[in-house]
Amino acid sequence: MNENKISVVIRTYNEKKHIKEVLDSLSNQTHRNYEIIIVDSGSNDGSLEIMNGYQIKLISIKKEDFNYSYASNVGVKNSTGNIVCFLSGHSVPVSRDYLEKTNKMFENSRIGACYGEVEALPDGSFTEKVFNKLGYIKSKFKGKQQGTILENRIHPGIFSCSNASARKELLIKFPFQEELGQGGEDIEVAYQIIKAGYVVARVPELLVMHSHGKKLLEFMKEYKSWQNMYKDVLKYIKKNDQI
């Protein structure tokens, strides 16, 4: 098995609550050929002091300059691996072989990117725990039937960069679009990767704990915003494909 160097890019702002769990999980991975790049946009809650205890590359950006696309592109630009893995500051890989499984995905030359599933953190809301658990069970059942799920069409949630990886060469060729910097930028990149002739792998075993503590009404509002965001991404893709 080829041992790719994996650059783990983590966007952070005031992630004191869970960043130690994220970094501890990464420190204990069986796949050792990796680096951690933190793109921080002005944390002032003690996050940086926690990060100082780990071997990381810290890139600081101004809070006013932050959007998801810009921060991710900064991470890619400062990476030295040939695979880039994206996690949030509160996405905790569940297993010690998370990076090993990620590395294995890219043995298949057809796979340009992959993404995994999420379960709620212990302090997540009941709504998040139920929603995420049902999504994980559904995906795992489908995966047992088909193996790794190879996707060649975009949909909401594809390549979600709270738990996703891609070949660096493709991220250089198809950077995250800052016009979509408030959300949906990862879907557009997945579209470009698929359009270039690759597939995006959905891998239930690439599991992280990730949630925001949003209760039912907040969660329903967020879910609706995801649907609207997806419509905006489709409009963006359609507009730019015609140029």
C-alpha positions in Angstrom: 0.0 0.0 0.0 1.3 3.4 -1.0 1.8 5.6 2.1 0.6 9.0 1.1 1.6 12.0 3.2 -1.7 13.4 4.5 -2.0 17.1 5.4 -4.8 17.5 8.0 -6.2 21.0 7.6 -8.3 22.3 10.5 -10.1 25.6 10.5 -10.4 27.1 14.0 -11.9 29.9 15.9 -12.4 29.6 19.6 -12.4 25.8 19.6 -11.2 25.3 23.2 -14.0 22.9 24.0 -12.9 20.1 21.7 -9.6 20.9 20.0 -7.6 18.8 22.5 -9.7 15.8 21.7 -9.2 16.3 17.9 -5.4 16.7 18.3 -5.2 13.7 20.8 -7.0 11.5 18.3 -4.7 12.6 15.4 -1.6 12.1 17.6 -2.6 8.4 18.2 -3.2 7.5 14.5 -1.6 4.3 13.1 -0.8 6.1 9.9 2.3 8.3 10.9 3.0 10.1 7.6 1.0 13.2 8.2 1.1 16.8 9.3 -1.4 19.1 11.0 -2.1 22.5 9.7 -4.2 24.8 11.8 -5.8 27.8 10.1 -6.9 30.0 13.0 -8.9 33.2 12.6 -8.2 35.0 15.8 -9.0 32.6 18.6 -9.0 34.3 22.0 -10.5 31.6 24.3 -7.3 29.7 25.1 -7.4 27.4 22.0 -4.0 28.5 20.9 -2.4 27.7 24.3 -3.8 24.1 24.0 -2.5 23.8 20.4 1.0 24.8 21.5 1.3 21.4 23.2 1.2 19.6 19.9 3.3 19.4 16.7 1.3 21.6 14.4 1.8 24.2 11.7 -0.2 27.3 12.8 -1.3 29.7 10.2 -3.1 32.8 11.5 -5.5 34.8 9.4 -7.6 37.9 10.4 -11.0 37.2 11.7 -12.5 39.8 9.2 -10.8 37.9 6.3 -12.3 34.6 7.2 -14.7 32.6 5.1 -14.7 28.8 4.6 -13.2 28.9 1.2 -10.4 31.3 2.0 -9.4 29.4 5.1 -9.4 26.1 3.3 -7.3 27.4 0.4 -4.8 28.9 2.9 -4.5 25.4 4.4 -4.0 23.7 1.0 -1.4 26.3 0.0 0.6 25.6 3.2 0.3 21.8 3.0 3.2 19.5 1.9 1.2 16.3 1.6 -0.2 14.8 -1.6 -3.6 14.2 0.2 -5.4 16.9 2.1 -7.8 16.0 4.9 -10.2 18.6 6.2 -11.6 18.5 9.7 -13.2 21.1 11.9 -11.9 22.1 15.3 -14.7 19.9 16.8 -14.5 16.9 14.4 -13.0 14.1 16.5 -11.9 11.0 14.5 -13.3 8.0 16.3 -10.8 5.3 15.4 -7.0 5.2 15.5 -6.9 4.0 11.8 -8.9 7.0 10.5 -5.9 8.3 8.5 -4.9 4.7 7.5 -8.4 4.2 6.0 -8.1 7.6 4.3 -4.8 6.6 2.8 -6.2 3.4 1.5 -9.0 5.1 -0.4 -6.6 6.8 -2.7 -5.1 3.5 -3.9 -8.0 3.6 -6.4 -6.9 6.1 -9.1 -10.5 6.8 -9.9 -11.1 8.3 -6.5 -10.4 12.0 -6.4 -11.9 12.7 -3.0 -13.7 10.9 -0.2 -15.8 11.8 2.8 -17.1 10.1 5.9 -20.0 10.1 8.4 -20.6 11.9 11.6 -22.0 11.1 15.0 -22.9 13.7 17.5 -20.4 14.6 20.2 -21.3 13.6 23.8 -22.4 17.2 24.5 -24.5 17.3 21.3 -28.2 17.8 21.4 -30.7 14.9 21.4 -31.9 16.0 18.0 -28.3 15.9 16.6 -27.7 12.5 18.1 -30.8 11.0 16.6 -30.4 12.7 13.2 -26.7 11.8 12.8 -27.1 8.3 14.1 -29.9 7.5 11.6 -27.7 9.0 8.8 -24.8 6.9 9.8 -26.8 3.6 10.1 -28.4 4.3 6.7 -25.0 4.9 5.1 -23.4 1.9 6.8 -26.2 -0.4 5.6 -25.8 0.9 2.0 -22.0 0.5 2.3 -22.4 -3.1 3.4 -24.5 -3.8 0.3 -22.2 -1.9 -2.1 -18.9 -1.6 -0.4 -17.4 1.9 -0.6 -20.0 4.1 -2.3 -18.6 5.7 -5.4 -20.6 8.8 -6.3 -20.6 10.6 -9.7 -23.3 13.1 -8.9 -23.4 15.9 -6.4 -26.0 16.1 -3.6 -26.4 17.9 -0.3 -23.6 16.8 2.1 -21.2 15.4 -0.5 -17.6 16.1 0.4 -18.5 17.9 3.6 -15.3 19.4 4.8 -15.9 18.7 8.5 -14.7 15.2 7.5 -13.3 14.9 3.9 -10.1 14.4 2.0 -9.0 15.0 -1.6 -5.9 14.7 -3.8 -4.0 18.0 -3.4 -3.4 18.3 -7.2 -7.2 18.5 -7.6 -7.5 21.1 -4.9 -4.9 23.2 -6.6 -6.7 22.9 -9.9 -10.1 23.4 -8.4 -9.7 25.8 -5.4 -12.6 26.6 -3.1 -14.6 29.5 -4.5 -14.7 32.5 -2.2 -18.1 33.6 -3.7 -19.4 30.5 -1.9 -17.3 31.1 1.2 -20.3 31.1 3.6 -21.2 27.5 2.7 -21.5 25.1 -0.1 -18.0 25.6 -1.4 -17.2 21.9 -0.8 -20.1 20.8 -3.0 -18.8 22.9 -5.8 -15.3 21.4 -5.5 -16.9 17.9 -5.6 -18.7 18.9 -8.8 -15.4 20.0 -10.4 -13.7 16.8 -9.3 -16.4 14.6 -10.8 -16.5 16.7 -13.9 -12.8 16.1 -14.3 -13.5 12.3 -14.5 -13.1 11.2 -10.9 -15.5 9.8 -8.4 -16.1 10.9 -4.8 -16.1 8.0 -2.3 -18.6 8.0 0.5 -17.0 5.9 3.3 -19.1 5.2 6.4 -16.0 3.8 8.3 -14.4 7.3 8.1 -16.3 8.3 11.2 -15.9 11.5 13.3 -17.8 12.9 16.2 -19.1 16.4 15.2 -22.0 18.5 16.3 -23.0 22.0 17.4 -25.4 21.5 20.3 -28.4 22.8 18.4 -31.8 21.7 19.7 -34.8 20.9 17.6 -35.9 24.4 16.4 -32.4 25.6 15.8 -31.5 22.4 14.0 -34.6 22.6 11.8 -33.7 26.2 10.9 -30.1 25.1 10.1 -31.4 22.1 8.0 -33.5 24.5 5.9 -30.5 26.8 5.4 -28.6 23.8 4.1 -31.3 23.2 1.5 -31.3 26.8 0.4 -27.5 26.8 0.3 -27.5 23.8 -2.0 -29.9 25.6 -4.4 -27.5 28.6 -4.4 -24.6 26.2 -5.3 -26.6 24.8 -8.2 -27.3 28.3 -9.4 -23.6 29.2 -9.1 -22.5 26.0 -11.0 -25.1 26.6 -13.8 -24.0 30.2 -14.2 -20.3 29.5 -14.3 -20.7 26.5 -16.6 -22.2 28.8 -19.2 -19.3 31.3 -19.1 
